[in-house]
Amino acid sequence: MMIKVLYFARLKESLNYSTEEMLLPSNIKTILQLKTHLSARGDAWTAIFSGKQVVRAAINHALVDDTEVIKVGDEVAFFPPVTGG
C-alpha cells in the first residue's frame, strides 16, 4: 500500500526528512505499526518512534491515535505535541 509520510518540527530536523512516499508492507495497518516500522530504521528513527518520545499523528489532516487504520493513498503526518497558552 502506497502512502505519503510527512515529518514536522524537531522530527524533520532530527531525521533530515520532510516528506516521503512509502510502500508499506502488507502487515502494517495502524499508526502504531507504522511507528514500529519506522523505528527499525535505527539511530534517530529509533529514538523518535520507539515510544520513549511523544509523537502525534494525523491522517489526511485529522488528528488520530495509534490505533487508527491507514488506508491506501493516505497522507500521514508526524509531529511533536503542541502546547499553547
N, CA and C atoms as an extended XYZ file, in Angstrom:
255
Properties=species:S:1:pos:R:3:atomname:S:1:resname:S:1:resid:I:1 pbc="F F F"
N         0.855       -1.167        0.000 N   MET     1
C         0.000        0.000        0.000 CA  MET     1
C         0.900        1.228        0.000 C   MET     1
N         0.610        2.161       -0.877 N   MET     2
C         1.402        3.380       -1.007 CA  MET     2
C         0.763        4.503       -0.194 C   MET     2
N         1.599        5.186        0.624 N   ILE     3
C         1.145        6.335        1.405 CA  ILE     3
C         2.193        7.441        1.307 C   ILE     3
N         1.819        8.621        1.748 N   LYS     4
C         2.751        9.741        1.848 CA  LYS     4
C         2.939       10.032        3.331 C   LYS     4
N         4.204       10.196        3.755 N   VAL     5
C         4.502       10.471        5.156 CA  VAL     5
C         5.195       11.824        5.251 C   VAL     5
N         4.712       12.654        6.179 N   LEU     6
C         5.280       13.978        6.414 CA  LEU     6
C         5.827       14.049        7.829 C   LEU     6
N         6.942       14.742        7.989 N   TYR     7
C         7.577       14.920        9.298 CA  TYR     7
C         7.698       16.417        9.564 C   TYR     7
N         7.353       16.841       10.784 N   PHE     8
C         7.354       18.261       11.113 CA  PHE     8
C         8.211       18.560       12.335 C   PHE     8
N         8.613       19.824       12.445 N   ALA     9
C         9.328       20.378       13.599 CA  ALA     9
C        10.604       19.585       13.886 C   ALA     9
N        10.811       19.212       15.163 N   ARG    10
C        12.064       18.539       15.537 CA  ARG    10
C        12.227       17.189       14.851 C   ARG    10
N        11.137       16.550       14.467 N   LEU    11
C        11.240       15.278       13.756 CA  LEU    11
C        11.903       15.495       12.405 C   LEU    11
N        11.451       16.507       11.699 N   LYS    12
C        12.021       16.853       10.395 CA  LYS    12
C        13.513       17.147       10.529 C   LYS    12
N        13.871       17.899       11.558 N   GLU    13
C        15.275       18.267       11.775 CA  GLU    13
C        16.124       17.054       12.159 C   GLU    13
N        15.625       16.222       13.044 N   SER    14
C        16.391       15.060       13.511 CA  SER    14
C        16.550       13.989       12.437 C   SER    14
N        15.525       13.811       11.620 N   LEU    15
C        15.530       12.742       10.624 CA  LEU    15
C        16.070       13.177        9.268 C   LEU    15
N        16.188       14.491        9.063 N   ASN    16
C        16.588       15.046        7.764 CA  ASN    16
C        15.636       14.617        6.645 C   ASN    16
N        14.380       14.488        7.008 N   TYR    17
C        13.311       14.171        6.053 CA  TYR    17
C        12.161       15.126        6.317 C   TYR    17
N        11.539       15.619        5.270 N   SER    18
C        10.312       16.379        5.462 CA  SER    18
C         9.120       15.595        4.921 C   SER    18
N         9.361       14.811        3.891 N   THR    19
C         8.288       14.018        3.297 CA  THR    19
C         8.882       12.822        2.553 C   THR    19
N         8.097       11.779        2.447 N   GLU    20
C         8.497       10.628        1.639 CA  GLU    20
C         7.267        9.846        1.203 C   GLU    20
N         7.368        9.273        0.026 N   GLU    21
C         6.369        8.325       -0.453 CA  GLU    21
C         6.835        6.956        0.034 C   GLU    21
N         5.923        6.182        0.587 N   MET    22
C         6.327        4.919        1.194 CA  MET    22
C         5.389        3.789        0.767 C   MET    22
N         5.994        2.696        0.355 N   LEU    23
C         5.244        1.474        0.068 CA  LEU    23
C         5.287        0.629        1.333 C   LEU    23
N         4.153        0.527        2.008 N   LEU    24
C         4.104       -0.201        3.276 CA  LEU    24
C         3.986       -1.701        3.051 C   LEU    24
N         4.695       -2.486        3.850 N   PRO    25
C         4.476       -3.930        3.827 CA  PRO    25
C         3.022       -4.235        4.211 C   PRO    25
N         2.501       -5.328        3.748 N   SER    26
C         1.084       -5.651        3.959 CA  SER    26
C         0.711       -5.859        5.421 C   SER    26
N         1.688       -6.132        6.284 N   ASN    27
C         1.374       -6.361        7.697 CA  ASN    27
C         1.238       -5.064        8.495 C   ASN    27
N         1.504       -3.927        7.892 N   ILE    28
C         1.389       -2.648        8.598 CA  ILE    28
C         0.029       -2.038        8.286 C   ILE    28
N        -0.795       -1.951        9.326 N   LYS    29
C        -2.171       -1.473        9.159 CA  LYS    29
C        -2.475       -0.221        9.973 C   LYS    29
N        -1.780       -0.021       11.103 N   THR    30
C        -2.120        1.070       12.023 CA  THR    30
C        -0.950        2.045       12.187 C   THR    30
N        -1.251        3.175       12.806 N   ILE    31
C        -0.219        4.165       13.104 CA  ILE    31
C         0.858        3.551       13.999 C   ILE    31
N         0.465        2.801       15.015 N   LEU    32
C         1.452        2.185       15.903 CA  LEU    32
C         2.374        1.242       15.133 C   LEU    32
N         1.813        0.451       14.245 N   GLN    33
C         2.634       -0.453       13.442 CA  GLN    33
C         3.574        0.328       12.526 C   GLN    33
N         3.111        1.458       12.000 N   LEU    34
C         3.973        2.297       11.170 CA  LEU    34
C         5.106        2.889       12.003 C   LEU    34
N         4.809        3.350       13.210 N   LYS    35
C         5.860        3.871       14.094 CA  LYS    35
C         6.908        2.791       14.381 C   LYS    35
N         6.463        1.580       14.645 N   THR    36
C         7.388        0.472       14.901 CA  THR    36
C         8.250        0.200       13.674 C   THR    36
N         7.637        0.223       12.518 N   HIS    37
C         8.352        0.021       11.251 CA  HIS    37
C         9.411        1.108       11.056 C   HIS    37
N         9.050        2.354       11.321 N   LEU    38
C         9.993        3.462       11.164 CA  LEU    38
C        11.122        3.378       12.186 C   LEU    38
N        10.814        2.957       13.401 N   SER    39
C        11.853        2.874       14.439 CA  SER    39
C        12.925        1.846       14.078 C   SER    39
N        12.584        0.870       13.250 N   ALA    40
C        13.550       -0.153       12.842 CA  ALA    40
C        14.631        0.398       11.915 C   ALA    40
N        14.472        1.634       11.444 N   ARG    41
C        15.499        2.250       10.595 CA  ARG    41
C        16.758        2.593       11.389 C   ARG    41
N        16.652        2.589       12.717 N   GLY    42
C        17.815        2.801       13.572 CA  GLY    42
C        18.085        4.251       13.916 C   GLY    42
N        19.058        4.445       14.795 N   ASP    43
C        19.555        5.750       15.236 CA  ASP    43
C        18.442        6.728       15.595 C   ASP    43
N        18.374        7.858       14.898 N   ALA    44
C        17.385        8.896       15.212 CA  ALA    44
C        15.961        8.364       15.074 C   ALA    44
N        15.746        7.477       14.124 N   TRP    45
C        14.415        6.904       13.913 CA  TRP    45
C        13.960        6.132       15.153 C   TRP    45
N        14.865        5.345       15.711 N   THR    46
C        14.549        4.581       16.918 CA  THR    46
C        14.272        5.517       18.085 C   THR    46
N        15.106        6.533       18.234 N   ALA    47
C        14.932        7.492       19.331 CA  ALA    47
C        13.565        8.167       19.271 C   ALA    47
N        13.106        8.472       18.080 N   ILE    48
C        11.839        9.195       17.923 CA  ILE    48
C        10.631        8.266       17.980 C   ILE    48
N        10.683        7.135       17.311 N   PHE    49
C         9.485        6.306       17.132 CA  PHE    49
C         9.399        5.070       18.029 C   PHE    49
N        10.348        4.870       18.933 N   SER    50
C        10.325        3.670       19.776 CA  SER    50
C         9.334        3.759       20.932 C   SER    50
N         8.712        4.915       21.125 N   GLY    51
C         7.737        5.069       22.195 CA  GLY    51
C         8.253        5.837       23.389 C   GLY    51
N         9.531        6.176       23.389 N   LYS    52
C        10.099        6.935       24.505 CA  LYS    52
C         9.771        8.423       24.407 C   LYS    52
N         9.488        8.895       23.200 N   GLN    53
C         9.088       10.282       22.985 CA  GLN    53
C         7.631       10.298       22.527 C   GLN    53
N         6.930       11.354       22.891 N   VAL    54
C         5.551       11.502       22.428 CA  VAL    54
C         5.584       12.064       21.013 C   VAL    54
N         4.967       11.341       20.100 N   VAL    55
C         4.862       11.768       18.706 CA  VAL    55
C         3.397       11.684       18.321 C   VAL    55
N         2.843       12.791       17.897 N   ARG    56
C         1.448       12.845       17.450 CA  ARG    56
C         1.363       12.452       15.983 C   ARG    56
N         0.176       12.017       15.570 N   ALA    57
C        -0.040       11.637       14.179 CA  ALA    57
C        -1.346       12.220       13.672 C   ALA    57
N        -1.366       12.463       12.378 N   ALA    58
C        -2.584       12.887       11.693 CA  ALA    58
C        -2.672       12.097       10.392 C   ALA    58
N        -3.884       11.775       10.015 N   ILE    59
C        -4.127       11.156        8.714 CA  ILE    59
C        -5.051       12.085        7.949 C   ILE    59
N        -4.579       12.511        6.784 N   ASN    60
C        -5.355       13.420        5.938 CA  ASN    60
C        -5.849       14.631        6.729 C   ASN    60
N        -4.951       15.221        7.518 N   HIS    61
C        -5.169       16.458        8.285 CA  HIS    61
C        -6.069       16.298        9.504 C   HIS    61
N        -6.387       15.082        9.896 N   ALA    62
C        -7.200       14.845       11.095 CA  ALA    62
C        -6.348       14.131       12.138 C   ALA    62
N        -6.315       14.669       13.366 N   LEU    63
C        -5.558       14.033       14.440 CA  LEU    63
C        -6.108       12.639       14.716 C   LEU    63
N        -5.196       11.689       14.912 N   VAL    64
C        -5.595       10.306       15.169 CA  VAL    64
C        -4.740        9.730       16.293 C   VAL    64
N        -5.192        8.613       16.860 N   ASP    65
C        -4.371        7.927       17.855 CA  ASP    65
C        -3.662        6.746       17.183 C   ASP    65
N        -2.885        6.035       17.969 N   ASP    66
C        -2.047        4.966       17.420 CA  ASP    66
C        -2.829        3.771       16.888 C   ASP    66
N        -4.107        3.665       17.213 N   THR    67
C        -4.900        2.528       16.739 CA  THR    67
C        -5.567        2.792       15.387 C   THR    67
N        -5.431        4.004       14.887 N   GLU    68
C        -6.095        4.367       13.622 CA  GLU    68
C        -5.532        3.537       12.467 C   GLU    68
N        -6.421        3.073       11.605 N   VAL    69
C        -6.039        2.255       10.457 CA  VAL    69
C        -5.639        3.161        9.288 C   VAL    69
N        -4.537        2.809        8.646 N   ILE    70
C        -4.025        3.535        7.483 CA  ILE    70
C        -4.587        2.882        6.228 C   ILE    70
N        -4.996        3.728        5.271 N   LYS    71
C        -5.555        3.227        4.015 CA  LYS    71
C        -4.680        3.655        2.836 C   LYS    71
N        -4.842        2.981        1.725 N   VAL    72
C        -4.100        3.303        0.504 CA  VAL    72
C        -4.281        4.779        0.166 C   VAL    72
N        -3.176        5.455       -0.137 N   GLY    73
C        -3.220        6.847       -0.556 CA  GLY    73
C        -3.290        7.853        0.573 C   GLY    73
N        -3.342        7.399        1.825 N   ASP    74
C        -3.408        8.329        2.955 CA  ASP    74
C        -2.147        9.173        3.052 C   ASP    74
N        -2.323       10.366        3.608 N   GLU    75
C        -1.208       11.233        3.963 CA  GLU    75
C        -1.089       11.190        5.480 C   GLU    75
N         0.020       10.650        5.964 N   VAL    76
C         0.256       10.504        7.400 CA  VAL    76
C         1.295       11.533        7.813 C   VAL    76
N         0.964       12.341        8.808 N   ALA    77
C         1.889       13.355        9.309 CA  ALA    77
C         2.269       13.026       10.743 C   ALA    77
N         3.553       13.188       11.050 N   PHE    78
C         4.058       13.004       12.407 CA  PHE    78
C         4.635       14.321       12.896 C   PHE    78
N         4.351       14.647       14.161 N   PHE    79
C         4.821       15.911       14.727 CA  PHE    79
C         4.847       15.800       16.245 C   PHE    79
N         5.660       16.640       16.902 N   PRO    80
C         5.684       16.624       18.363 CA  PRO    80
C         4.407       17.241       18.917 C   PRO    80
N         4.099       16.979       20.185 N   PRO    81
C         2.922       17.602       20.798 CA  PRO    81
C         3.051       19.126       20.749 C   PRO    81
N         1.926       19.776       20.599 N   VAL    82
C         1.899       21.234       20.527 CA  VAL    82
C         1.224       21.761       21.782 C   VAL    82
N         1.832       22.762       22.392 N   THR    83
C         1.214       23.403       23.549 CA  THR    83
C         1.018       24.871       23.240 C   THR    83
N         0.129       25.454       23.926 N   GLY    84
C        -0.129       26.875       23.708 CA  GLY    84
C        -0.598       27.520       24.987 C   GLY    84
N        -0.800       28.789       24.907 N   GLY    85
C        -1.242       29.457       26.114 CA  GLY    85
C        -1.764       30.826       25.824 C   GLY    85
